[in-house]
Amino acid sequence: MQKLWGEIEAATAHIRRIWPETPRVGLILGTGLGGLAEQIDQHAAIPYGEIPHFPVSTVQSHAGRLVCGTLRGVPVVAMEGRFHYYEGYSLQQVTFPVRVMKALGAHTLLVTNAAGGINPQLDLADLVVIEDHINLLPDNPLRGVNDDRLGPRWPDLCEPYSRSLIQLTRSSALELGIHVHKGVFVAVSGPNLETRAEYRMLKMMGADVVGMSTVPEVLVAVHAGLKVLGFSVVTDLCLPDHLEPAEVPKILANAAIGGEKLAKLIPRIIEQIS
């Protein structure tokens, strides 16, 4: 953790030399959901490879840039694409950008992902605001000696996703005529998709949507004292008795449809929480 502190300072200093503003909100834009970045009044777009200690995204649908600017007049910093455990990165590397967002001054994290729909009431391109999660990843980004400058040894998870932000989301969605479900997200390691038996198990555990990200970033955000709001876009249906092979082009197409809804909803939320 002592080494981590120095790495955070180096990355933060590099970003501040390019963009000296203080973001109020950090955004993590998942697979196929980078369109929201187009609404940001961009003051800088920094490739991940140029930021000290940042990993580099290996997923083709992720642009791999840190976009700095304003959204509806609110200073924000947005990740166009994230990192995953299945790419071979440690969870400390996966979550490093969240640490940097906090160090830059952000107080809220909005995180999005493309996910499989386990709940049969969900349909393709539906939006799910995450109210809780189940962590099935084989590691934890907080494992190791704790640095109290970054957060407490045992962060509490009675409310990992802000109830007030969830309520704000639902009221904002109602105003905009956008239907939003509430649900439980389960994180798995990937990169393979699940078997029929595994989908049945996840449904029995209480999961509504499943994906290969988000939970590590949320754990670190809670550790760092950030308020969190999370969204899943349903990009494929994971119904064991009607399971079909997943096709990446269809997943990206559904992510784009759901992303259009998020591109309307998230700016409305940001201008209210600022």
C-alpha positions in Angstrom: 0.0 0.0 0.0 2.9 2.4 0.6 4.0 1.8 -3.0 0.5 2.3 -4.1 0.4 5.8 -2.5 3.4 6.9 -4.5 1.9 5.5 -7.8 -1.3 7.4 -7.2 0.6 10.6 -6.6 2.6 10.1 -9.8 -0.5 9.4 -11.9 -2.4 12.3 -10.4 0.4 14.8 -10.9 0.6 13.8 -14.6 -3.1 14.3 -15.1 -3.1 17.7 -13.3 -0.3 19.0 -15.5 -2.6 18.4 -18.5 -5.9 19.2 -16.8 -5.7 21.2 -13.6 -9.4 21.2 -12.7 -10.9 19.2 -9.8 -13.5 16.7 -11.0 -16.6 16.2 -8.8 -17.7 13.0 -10.5 -15.8 10.0 -11.9 -17.3 7.9 -14.6 -16.4 4.3 -15.7 -17.9 3.5 -19.1 -18.2 -0.2 -19.9 -18.3 -2.2 -23.1 -20.1 -0.4 -25.9 -21.1 2.5 -23.5 -18.4 5.0 -24.4 -20.9 7.2 -26.3 -21.6 9.3 -23.2 -18.1 10.6 -23.5 -19.1 12.5 -26.6 -21.4 14.7 -24.5 -18.5 15.8 -22.3 -17.0 19.2 -23.1 -13.5 17.7 -23.4 -10.6 19.7 -22.1 -8.2 16.7 -22.4 -8.3 13.0 -23.6 -5.3 11.2 -22.3 -4.5 7.7 -23.6 -4.1 5.3 -20.7 -0.6 4.4 -21.9 0.6 7.9 -21.2 -0.5 7.9 -17.5 2.0 6.6 -15.1 1.1 3.2 -13.6 -2.2 2.9 -15.6 -2.8 -0.4 -17.3 -3.7 -0.5 -20.9 -7.1 -1.9 -22.0 -6.9 -5.0 -24.3 -10.6 -5.1 -25.1 -11.3 -3.9 -28.6 -14.5 -2.1 -27.8 -12.8 0.1 -25.2 -11.2 3.3 -26.4 -8.7 3.4 -23.6 -8.7 7.1 -22.8 -9.2 9.2 -19.7 -11.5 12.0 -20.8 -11.4 15.2 -18.6 -13.8 18.1 -19.0 -17.3 19.2 -18.0 -20.7 17.5 -18.4 -23.7 19.9 -18.0 -21.2 22.3 -16.4 -20.0 19.8 -13.8 -16.2 18.9 -13.9 -15.9 15.2 -14.6 -13.2 12.6 -15.4 -14.4 9.6 -17.5 -12.8 6.3 -18.4 -13.6 5.3 -21.9 -13.1 1.6 -21.2 -12.0 -0.2 -18.1 -9.7 -3.0 -17.1 -10.7 -6.6 -16.2 -9.3 -9.4 -14.1 -9.6 -11.7 -17.1 -7.1 -9.5 -19.0 -4.4 -10.7 -16.6 -4.3 -7.7 -14.4 -4.4 -7.8 -10.6 -7.4 -6.3 -9.0 -5.2 -3.6 -7.6 -4.3 -2.6 -11.2 -7.9 -2.9 -12.3 -9.0 -0.4 -9.6 -6.1 1.9 -9.7 -8.0 4.6 -11.8 -10.6 4.8 -9.0 -7.8 5.7 -6.5 -6.7 8.4 -9.0 -10.2 9.8 -9.4 -10.4 10.1 -5.6 -7.0 11.8 -5.4 -8.0 14.2 -8.1 -10.9 15.3 -5.9 -14.0 13.3 -7.1 -16.6 12.6 -4.5 -18.9 10.4 -6.5 -18.3 7.4 -8.8 -20.8 6.4 -11.6 -20.0 3.0 -13.0 -21.6 1.3 -16.0 -21.3 -2.2 -17.5 -22.7 -4.5 -20.1 -24.2 -7.5 -18.4 -26.1 -10.7 -19.0 -29.8 -10.8 -17.9 -30.5 -13.6 -15.4 -33.9 -12.3 -14.2 -36.5 -13.4 -16.8 -38.3 -10.1 -16.4 -35.4 -8.3 -18.1 -35.2 -7.8 -21.8 -32.4 -6.9 -24.2 -31.1 -3.3 -23.8 -32.9 -2.8 -20.5 -31.3 -0.6 -17.9 -30.7 -1.9 -14.4 -29.7 0.4 -11.5 -27.6 -1.8 -9.2 -28.9 -1.9 -5.7 -26.5 -4.6 -4.4 -23.9 -7.1 -5.6 -22.5 -10.6 -5.1 -18.8 -10.9 -5.4 -17.6 -14.3 -6.9 -14.2 -13.0 -8.0 -11.3 -15.0 -6.6 -9.4 -12.0 -5.2 -10.1 -8.7 -3.5 -8.5 -5.4 -4.4 -8.2 -4.5 -0.7 -6.1 -7.6 0.1 -2.8 -6.8 1.7 -1.4 -4.3 4.3 -3.9 -1.4 4.6 -2.8 2.2 4.1 -5.0 4.3 6.4 -4.5 7.3 4.1 -6.5 5.5 1.4 -9.3 4.1 3.6 -10.2 1.9 6.6 -9.0 -1.6 7.1 -12.5 -3.0 7.2 -14.8 -0.9 5.0 -18.5 -1.4 5.7 -20.7 -2.6 2.8 -24.2 -2.2 4.2 -24.8 0.4 1.5 -22.2 0.0 -1.3 -24.6 1.7 -3.8 -26.0 5.0 -2.5 -29.7 4.7 -1.7 -30.1 8.4 -2.3 -28.5 8.2 -5.7 -30.7 5.2 -6.6 -33.8 7.2 -5.7 -32.5 10.2 -7.6 -32.0 7.9 -10.6 -35.5 6.5 -10.5 -37.1 10.0 -10.2 -34.9 11.3 -13.0 -35.7 8.3 -15.2 -39.4 8.9 -14.6 -39.1 12.5 -15.7 -37.3 11.4 -18.9 -39.7 8.6 -19.6 -36.9 6.0 -19.3 -37.8 2.6 -17.6 -35.1 1.5 -15.1 -35.1 -1.7 -13.2 -33.5 -2.3 -9.8 -31.4 -5.4 -9.4 -28.5 -7.3 -7.9 -25.3 -7.6 -10.0 -23.0 -10.7 -9.6 -19.4 -10.4 -10.7 -17.6 -13.5 -12.1 -14.0 -13.7 -13.3 -14.5 -14.7 -17.0 -13.5 -14.5 -19.8 -15.8 -17.5 -20.6 -19.5 -17.1 -20.3 -21.4 -19.3 -17.9 -22.9 -22.7 -18.3 -26.6 -23.4 -18.0 -26.0 -24.9 -14.5 -24.0 -21.9 -13.4 -26.8 -19.5 -14.6 -29.3 -21.5 -12.5 -27.0 -21.3 -9.5 -26.6 -17.5 -9.9 -30.3 -17.0 -10.2 -30.8 -19.1 -7.0 -28.3 -16.9 -5.2 -30.4 -13.8 -6.0 -28.6 -12.3 -8.9 -30.5 -10.3 -11.6 -27.5 -9.5 -13.9 -24.1 -11.0 -14.3 -20.8 -9.5 -15.6 -17.0 -9.5 -15.3 -16.4 -6.1 -13.8 -17.7 -3.4 -11.5 -17.5 -5.0 -8.1 -13.7 -4.4 -7.7 -14.1 -0.7 -8.6 -17.0 -0.4 -6.2 -15.1 -2.0 -3.3 -12.2 0.5 -3.8 -14.6 3.4 -4.2 -16.3 2.5 -0.9 -12.9 2.1 0.8 -12.0 5.5 -0.5 -15.2 7.1 0.8 -16.8 7.8 -2.6 -20.6 7.6 -3.1 -21.4 5.1 -5.8 -24.1 4.7 -8.4 -24.0 1.7 -10.7 -25.8 0.7 -14.0 -26.0 -2.5 -16.0 -27.2 -2.6 -19.6 -28.7 -6.0 -20.5 -26.8 -7.1 -23.6 -27.7 -10.8 -23.7 -30.2 -13.1 -22.0 -28.9 -15.8 -19.7 -32.0 -18.0 -19.4 -30.9 -21.6 -18.9 -33.8 -23.2 -20.6 -33.6 -20.9 -23.6 -29.9 -20.3 -23.8 -28.4 -19.3 -27.1 -24.7 -18.7 -28.0 -23.6 -15.1 -27.3 -22.5 -13.1 -30.3 -20.3 -10.1 -29.8 -21.8 -8.0 -32.5 -25.3 -8.4 -31.0 -23.9 -7.7 -27.5 -22.4 -4.4 -28.8 -25.6 -3.5 -30.6 -27.7 -4.0 -27.4 -25.1 -2.1 -25.4 -25.4 0.8 -27.9 -29.2 0.9 -27.5 -29.0 0.9 -23.8 -26.2 3.3 -23.9 -28.4 5.8 -25.7 -30.8 5.7 -22.7 -27.9 6.2 -20.3 -26.6 9.1 -22.4 -29.8 10.9 -21.6 -30.1 9.8 -18.0 -26.6 10.2 -16.6 -26.2 13.9 -17.5 -29.5 14.6 -15.8 -28.3 12.8 -12.7 -24.9 14.5 -12.6 -26.4 18.0 -12.9 -28.5 17.2 -9.8 -25.9 15.6 -7.6 -23.3 18.3 -8.2 
